[in-house]
Amino acid sequence: MQSSGNILLVGNWRSDAGYSWKMIERFWIAIARAFPSRRTILCFPQVTTVNPDILSAGIEVKQFDFDLRRPAALARFCRHHDIGLAYLTDRPYSSSTYPVLRSVGVRKILVHDHSPGQRTEPSPLKRVAKTAKVRMFGADAYIACSEQVLERFTKVGCIHPGRCHLALNGIELSRFPHPRPTIRKELLLSPDTLLAVSCSRVHTYKRVSDIVDAAALLTDLDVRFIHIGDGPGFEALQMKIEELGLQSRFTLLGQRDDVAEILSGCDIAIHASSGEVGLSLSILEFMASQLALVVTDEPTVSRIIDSGRTGLTFPHGDAQALAARLRELSSDSHMRLRLGKAAREYVENGYRVENTVASVLGVVEKVYAESNGPHR
C-alpha cells in the first residue's frame, strides 16, 4: 500500500505535561517546518492546553491514545491519516505492533529515547534472541539523547549500530541566567538567606524526599529550600514537610512556567534522583544558571559533573551526606561562585539546544528521504 507520507508525532502524556517534553516540542516544531508539503499530526492521550508554537507550525493536534497494546486502533488511525513516518519518544525498541503499522502504510518508524536508568546486558543466548527480535519487530532508526543511551542501544537493545544516532540533550542558553529574578521577592526572602532549589517531577524515583530529610538537618542555618514540579508524590511530600515542621523552610512551588527566572534568584541547586539518562535537563539548566550544584553520585546522574570543579556529589540516598555538602557550600561563598562559573562554561561549550534540534532533524530528514525521496 502506498502512503502519501504524512508525519505522525506522538506525545505520551497530556498536552501540558511540561518538563523535558518542552524540549521535545521543539523537535516536533522543527520537523513540521522542515516538511511543509506534508501534513504533520500530533496526538496526545489527553488534550488540554497546547503550546501556541505547535499550532503556528501548522501541526494538527489530535486526542488519541497511541497505546501499542491496541494495534488495530493504531492501524486505523495511521491509515485514516495516511501516515508515512512515525516519530515516537521513549517507546519500546521493538514491538509486534510495528509490523502492523507498516502493513497500513507506515514506511518508517523512529524511536527517540530519553528513558532513565541503567540496564543489564543480556547473556549471549538472550542476545541472539533479542537481535533477531529487533530485526523483525524493531524501528528503522533510533536517536539517543546521551552517549549512555547510545551505548545502551547496541549493548542492551542489540540494535545494529547503523540504525543508531546521537542527539545530545541541550538547552537554550540565552534563557539562563535570567536577568529578572522573581522568586526571592515572592517568598519575601532577605538578601542574606541562601536559597536552594530542586526541579523535577515529584516521584519516588527522583528522591525529593532525601532533600527534605537533609533540610531537616540544617535548621540551624539560614537556608530556604524550594522545589519546582508536581507529580504523583506531591501530596505525600507536602505531608512529610509538615510532619517535620519545615513549612517555613521548604516550599513546593508546583509546576511553573518561569523556571529561568526562579533559578536566577537561587544560590544552590540539588538533584537527588535515583537515575537519569545521563544528561538531565534540570542539571543542565542549573549549570547554565551558574548555581553551585550538588548531585547524587549515581553514575547516570553525575555523568557530566566534574566533582569539585563543576559541582559536588554525595552518596546516593544519603541525606546526611547531602546535608554535609550543603553545609559546606553555605559557609563558602567563594566555592559557590567558582563552581557556578565553571558549570556555566562547561554547558556553553557543548550543550546548546540548537545543536540538539539540528541533530534530530538530520536523522528525521535522512529516514524520511529513504522512503519518500525529496520532500521540497
MIDO-176433 format. One record per residue: x, y, z of N, C-alpha, C, O in turn; residue in three letters. Coordinates in steps of 0.05 Angstrom, whole numbers, plus 5000, padded with zeros to 4 digits. Last residue first. Layout:
residues N
XYZXYZXYZXYZala/...
//
This chain:
residues 376
522153724985521854014979521654054949521354284940arg/523153204991520653295002520253594996518053695001his/525852644955525952934962523253034970521252964958pro/523652004983525152174964525052464972524152524995gly/521251675019519551845002521052004982519752134965asn/524851365047522351245039520751405019519051305005ser/529351675055529751395047527151275036527251095020glu/527352145076528252145048528551855038528151805014ala/526551995129524252055112525052045083523451945066tyr/531851925147530051705147527651755129526851575114val/533852455139535152225126533251985124532951865103lys/530352755172530552805143531752575128530852495106glu/531652525222528952505211528952555181527652405166val/537052675228536252395227533552365214533152185197val/536653235227538253105208537552805205537452705183gly/533553335272532453395246534053255224532853155204leu/537253205312534753055310533653095282532852895269val/541253595302541853315301539353145297539352955280ser/538354075310539654025284540253725281539853615259ala/537154025364534954035344536053965317534853815302val/542354045387540553815391538453795369538053595357thr/544054555373545454325362543854075364543853895347asn/540454855402540454885373541854645360541054555339glu/541754755455539354615443539254645413538154475399val/548354615474546454815463544154665449544654485433arg/553054405503550254315506548254535499546654625515tyr/558554565502557654315490554754245491553954035480gly/560155035526562054905507560854665494562054555475asn/556355185562556655345538558355205517557955245493glu/557354815603554954785587555154945561554354855540val/562255015623562054735613559654705595559854585573tyr/560855525641562855495619562655215606562855185582glu/557455375684556455525661558355495636557355455614arg/561255125718558954975707557855115682557254985662ala/564655545732565655315717563455155704563755055682ala/560955865761562355965737563355745720562955745695lys/559655525804557555625786558855725760557755665738gly/564455445831563055215819561055305798560855185776leu/565555975847567455835830566055595816566455565792arg/561256105880561656255856563456105836563056115812leu/561955725921559455735906559855885879558955785858arg/566955865940566555605928564055605911564055495889met/565756365962567656345940567456075926567656065901his/562356246004561256385981563156365957562256365934ser/561555786047563755856030562655986004562155845984asp/557455576077559555736092561755836074563655966083ser/554355286043553155516056555255696070554855936074ser/557654856029557155076009556055326023556655556015leu/557354556076559954646065559554876046561055076048glu/551954446078553154596100555854716090556554946096arg/551454126033550154376034551254556056551454806052leu/554453676050555353826026554054106026555354306020arg/551353516093554153596098555153756074556553956078ala/546653366068546553586087549453696092549853936094ala/548552916040547553156025547553396043548453616035leu/549652586083551852676066551052916050552653106046ala/544352516101546352636119548752746103549852956109gln/541952246059541152516065543052666083543452906081ala/543751846012544851916038544152206044545652386036asp/542451695960540551625981541451696009540151626029gly/549051665937546151635930544551545954545151345967his/553752105964552851835961549851815957548251935972pro/554652705925554252575951553252295946552052245925phe/558653215891556952975892556752875921558252945938thr/558753875862559553685883557653445882555453465872leu/561554205803559454135822560553955843562853885843gly/565854295773563354405763560954335781558754405775thr/569754135813570354355794567654465783567354715784arg/568053755848569953945858570554175839571654375847gly/566853305796566553365824568753535835571153475832ser/564153445740566953405749567053495778567253735784asp/558553145713559553315734562453245741563153015746ile/556152815678557453045666558553235688559353465681ile/554352395712555952335689557452585678559752565670arg/551052365755553452525758555252515734557552605735ser/546952025737546352295746548752465745548652695735val/549051535726547451665705546651945712545752095694thr/551751405775553151465750551551605729552551785715pro/550451745835549451535817550451595789550151815779glu/551752145869553952025855553051785837554751645826asp/547252705866547952445874550152325857550552395834thr/549653385867548153165855548952905868551152875879val/549654075872550153835887548453615876545953635875val/552354685847550754445842551654215860554054155862leu/551455355846553155145858551454895860549454885873ala/549355615783548755535810550855335820551855175804leu/549055835731551355885748550855825778551855965795gln/545255675696544555895714546755965734546356135752ser/547455225674547355465657546655715674547355935667ala/546654875716549354945709549355205692551055375697met/541054825715542454925739545255025732546055235742phe/540454615663539354885669540654995695541155235696glu/542854115670543954305650542954585656544554775654leu/539353895708542153945715543454135696544954315704ile/534653875677534754035701537654095709538254325716ser/535953505638535553785630535653965654536654195653leu/540953015646538553135657538353425649540253585652ser/544052605617544052885612541453005621539853085604leu/543152095635545952185633546152475628548252595634gly/538051975646539051875620541951965616543051915594val/538351795716537551965694538551835668539751625668glu/536751615784537851565758536851755737534651875740gly/534851805831535951535831537251465804538651265803ser/536352495846534952285831536452015833538852005836ser/537652985869538052735884536952485871536552285885ala/540353575859539053375843539653105856541953005855his/540254265875540553995884539053805866536853865857ile/543654895876541754715864542354425872544654355877ala/544055545906544955265905542855105891540455155894ile/541656045898544556025903545655745899547955715890asp/536756395856537656185875540756195878542156325863cys/534756715818534656825845535756625865535556685889gly/534856425771536656655773536656785801538456945807ser/530856055778533555975782535456215785537456195800leu/526356375764526656265791529556195796530656275817ile/527156475710527056705729527456605757528856735773glu/526855955690529256105687529456345706531556395718ala/521455815703523755675715526255835713527755855733val/516055965696518156165699520656055712521856175729asp/512155595698513055675671515355875672516455935651asp/511655055744511855335738512855375710514255205699arg/508554605789509454655762509454955755507455085761gln/510454735858508854615837510054665810512254765807gly/513454915900512255115882510354995861508855145849leu/514154785965513554645940512154835922509854915927leu/518954996010516555065995516454915969518254905954thr/521654986073521554826048518854876034516754806045phe/521055316117523755276106523755136079525755146064arg/516155316139517255576134520055556121521255766115ser/515054766143513454926126514655196119514355296097gln/517454366173519154516155517654706137518654806117leu/515753956208515654236216517354426199518454616209gly/515253446192517853526202517953816210520053916219leu/510053456173510653286196513353366208513753336233glu/510653796128509053886151509653726176509853836198glu/513653466095514653726103513253836127514453946146ile/510053046089512652996102513853266111514853276134lys/505953296060505453186086508053146102508153196126met/508753396012507753616028507153536057507753676075gln/509452865995511753026002510953266019512453346037leu/504152715985505752576006508152736014508852736038ala/502953065943501553085968503052945991503253056013glu/506652885902506653165912505353185939506453305958phe/507452425874508252425902508052695915509052745937gly/505952515821504352335837505052335867503352265884pro/507153225810507352945804505852775824504652885842gly/510953835798508853685811509153385803511153315790asp/515954345809514954105796512653975812512454015836gly/521254575847519554635824518654375812520254205805ile/522354715914522354515894520354595872518054665878his/526755055959524355055942524654825922526854745915ile/529155246023529055056002526555085986524355135997phe/533755686055530955636048531055446024532755466006arg/538055786110537755676083534755606078533455486096val/541355926157539356106144539256016114540156166096asp/541655356201542755526180540555696168538155626169leu/539254996234540855206247542055406227543155606235asp/536954616203535154826213536755046228535555256234thr/538854176175540254436172538554666183538854896173leu/536053716174538553716189540053986189542154006201leu/531853816141531253786170533753776187533653826211ala/534353796092533554056102532954046132533454236147ala/534853246086537253406090536553676102537953786119ala/529553106078530953006102533453166107534153216131asp/528653376030527153456053528553356079528753506098val/532053065998532653356002531153466026532253626041ile/529352585999532052606011532952896016534352956035asp/524752705971524552666000527252676013527452746037ser/526152675919526052945930525852925961526653115975val/527152225886528152235913528252525925530252605937arg/525452055837527052295838528152355866529852535869lys/522351615848524851575833526651815834529151795833tyr/517751825870519651695887522351655874524451665887thr/516552475845516252185842518352055859520552165863his/515253035820515252935847514552645846512152565846val/519753225768517153115776517353015805519552915812arg/524153765788523553505776520653435781519253575796ser/528854135820526854155799526553875786528353775774cys/531054535876531054285861528754295841526854445845ser/535055035908532854955891533254675880535454585876val/536255465962537055215949534555115933532355105944ala/538556075982536255935970537155695954538755725935leu/540456416041541256256018538756106008537156006024leu/539357076061538356806062539256656037538756746015thr/540857606052542757426065541857126066543556956071asp/536457876032538757836015540757636026542257506011pro/530457536054532457736058534857676039535157446031ser/524457376018527057296030528857536033528857716016leu/519157325999519857526020522457456034522557466059leu/517857015957518056875982518757066005519056976028leu/517957405916515557245920515457115948513457095961glu/523257555918521157755926518557605932517057675950lys/525557095900526257195927524157395936523557405960arg/523657015848522756835870523456945897521856905916ile/525557315806522957375817522357235843520757335860thr/530557615766529857425787527257505801526857745807pro/531757755705529757855724529057645744527057495741arg/535457535670536057795682534057895703534658085717pro/537356845678535257045670535757305684536557315708his/543456565654541656635676539756855667540457035652pro/538656315607539956275633542656415633544156395613phe/536756375557534756395579536056395606534856465626arg/540756245522540056535525538056575548537856805557ser/541155695519542855835538542056125542542656245563leu/536955205517537155475505538555655524537455765543glu/540454575520538554775530538955035515541055085502ile/540853875500541954145503539754335513537454255515gly/542753205489540953395502542353665504544753685509asn/545452975428545953045456543953255466543453455453leu/543752515390543052795391543152885420541252865435ala/546051975351546352125376545452415372546352545353leu/543451345327544351625323544351765350542951695368his/543050715295543250865320544551145315546551165300cys/543350355254540750485259540850685282538850815287arg/548450155255547750325233545050455236544350655222gly/548749815299549850085301548950275279548750515283pro/542949435312545149475294546149765296544449945295his/541349295380540649435355543149475338545349525349ile/541149095432542148925410541249035383540548885364cys/540149365478537949325459538549155436536849065421gly/545249345502542949235516540649175496539348965498val/548949525464549749335484547449195498547548955504lys/546149895431547549665419548149455440547849215434thr/543450255466542150145442543449895432542149695427phe/547250405503545050215511543650095487542849865488arg/550050785476551350535483549350315490549650085484glu/546151175475547151075450548550805454548250615438leu/545751285530543451155516544351035489543450825481val/550851515538550051275553547751135539547850885537gln/550851965506552651745499551851485513552051265502glu/543952175497546552185511548251945501547251755489ser/539352095469539752365480542452385494543152605503cys/539051735408539751735436540252025445541352185430ala/534551475361536051715369536551705399534651665415ile/533950995311533751055340535551295345537851305336tyr/530050715257532250875267531750945297529450955306ala/526150345250528050375228530450545237532650515226asp/524649865303524350115289526450135267528249965265ala/523349145302524549395311523749635294522349605274gly/521948625290519848805301520949075310519549225324phe/526448375267523748325257521748535265519948605250met/530748575295530848575266528048545254527348665234arg/529348485347529548765338529748785308528948985296val/529647915347527148055352527148335341525248435329lys/535047805339533047715319530447865322529147935302ala/537048035385537948135359535948055337535248215320thr/534747725424534048005422534848125395533348285384lys/537247225414534347245412533447535408531747605392ala/542547345423541747245397538747275393537947365371val/542247505477543047695456542247605429541347765412arg/541147035503539047235501539647445480537847555467lys/546246805498543846675486541546875482540246875462leu/549647175526550047115497547546985484546947055461pro/545247595566547147375563547547325534545847415517ser/544648315562543648045560545847845559548147905551pro/546148825610546648705584545748415584546048265604glu/541349205645543248975646543648865618541648815603thr/541249925649540049665640542249455642544649515640arg/539750515687541550335675540150075668538150005680gln/535651115675536550875688538450705673538850735648gly/530351395632532551395651533451115660532250915653pro/529251545562528551395586530851365605533151315596ser/529451785514530351945536530051795563530451915584his/529951615447529951505474531151705494533451775492asp/525951585392527751765406527651705436525551735448his/524851195337524551205366526751375378529151325374val/521151165277523551265290523051295320520951405328leu/519250815221518650855250521250935263523350805260ile/516650845156518950885174517950945202516151105206lys/511850745131514250635120516650645139518450475138arg/505550565141507650705156510350585147511050365154val/501750255114503050475100505150625115506350805104gly/499849815140497850015132499150265121497850475118val/504149525155502249395136500149595126498849535106ser/506649825193507849825167505849705146505849785123arg/503449695237503349975226504549975198503550125181leu/504949165243502149225237501949505225500449555206val/510349215257509649105231506749155223506149185200pro/509349455310510749605289510149475261509649625242tyr/507249095346505349285333506749435310505349525291thr/511148825369509648675349507648855335506548785314ser/517049215377514249165385512849015362513349065339ser/523049495403521649315385518849265396518349265420ser/524049905438525849875416524649685395525149715371tyr/518350275462519950035460521750025435520950125414pro/519250995470517650765465519450515462521850545459arg/521151525474521151345497519251105494517951025513asp/517251755421519151835442518851635465516651585475thr/516851715349516051635376518151705396520551725390leu/514451865289516651945307515651905335513852045345tyr/512951545230512051575258514551635275516451485276ala/511151665164513351655184512251715211510751905215leu/506251635138508551505126510951475145512551295142gly/499351615146501951655159504151495145503851255140ile/493851735133495951685113498751735124500351885112asp/489851755170491451995166493751965147495452145145his/487851235167486051455162487551715156486751875140his/492350935182491250905154489551145148489651255126arg/492951085235495051145216494151125187494951285170cys/488050895256488851175259490951255238490651455224phe/488350345246486150505234486850805235486350945215arg/492850215277492850175248490650345234491150465213ala/490950325328493250475317493350455287493850655273leu/487049935332486250215334488450395322487850585308ala/490249465329488149515309487249815309486949925287ala/493749495373494749515346492649575325493149725306pro/494249675430491849685414492549705384492049905371arg/498949705455497349465461494749465446493149275449arg/500950205444501849975427500449715433500649525418leu/497050755443497750535460498450295443496750195428asp/496051335435497751165418498850935435501250925441phe/490151625441492051485458493551285441492451075433asp/488652265418488651975411490851845428493051935428phe/486852855397486752705422486452415414484352325405gln/491253225354489053035357489152915385491352865396lys/493453785318493453645344490853475347488653575342val/497553915265494753855272494753685298495953475298glu/502054455257501554175267498654135274497454305288ile/503554955242501754805224501254515232500254355217gly/506255255277507855095258506254935239507254795222ala/502355445310503355625289505155485269505555585247ser/501755005344499655065325500655255303499855215280leu/506655045372505954795358503754855337504054765314ile/506255535396508255505375507755245359508455225335asp/502555465437501755615412503755575389502955585366pro/501754855468503755065462502955205436502755075416asn/495454735495497454665475499254905470498255135468val/491654465548492854695535495054595516496354395522thr/489653845532488754065549489754315536488854385514thr/488353215509489053485500487853685520485453705523val/491152585521489152785530490153065522492453145527gln/494652315490492552165503490352345513487952275514pro/495952655428496352635457494152455468491952455457phe/499052715364496952615381497852595410500152535416cys/500053105308501053055335498752955352496653085355leu/501753105241499653055260500952975287502752805288ile/503053455184504253355209502153335230500953545237thr/502753375114501353425139502953305162504053085160arg/507853665073506553435085504953515109505653705123arg/510554105057508753985038507253745048505553635035ser/514154235098511654395095509654275075507354345076pro/518253995134516753855114514053995109511953885114phe/520454315172522254215152520754075129521954035108ala/516354425207517154635189519054545167519354675147arg/515953935234513754025218514554245198513654245175ala/521053915259520353715240518053815222518153785198ile/520654355294522654355273522054155252522454205228ala/516454175327516154415311518154425288517454495266ile/518853725351516353695335516053935317515453905293trp/523053965379523653775358521153745339521453755315phe/520254265416521954405396522654215373522754305350arg/517853865446516154035430517854185409516854225386glu/522253695474521253525453519353675435519253625411ile/522454105512524654075492523653915469524253975446met/517853975540518054245528520354245507520054375486lys/518853485562517153495538517153775525516453795502trp/521453545609523053505585521453515560522553545538ser/516153955634518753815640520253775614520353965597tyr/509453875606511854025614514353865617514653655604gly/504153705595505853555613508253705623509053685646ala/499753855565501054055582503053935602503454035624asp/497553415539498953625523500353835540502053985529ser/499152805573497253005564498853245554501253275560arg/504152365544502552475566500652685556500552735532trp/506752245497506052025515504252105538503051935551asn/505652445431506052525459505152305477502952195474gly/508152345368506652225389507552325416509852305424val/507152515300508652565325506952465348504552505348leu/507252305234505852285260507852325282509952205284leu/506752565169508452515192506752505218505052675222ile/505052265105504752455126506252375151507052145153asn/505451955057507852025072507452245093509352395099gly/501851715028502551985020504752095037505852315031ser/503451035013502551245032503351515021505451545008ser/501250434982502750684981501650895000499250925003gln/501749765000500050005000501850255000503650275016met/
//
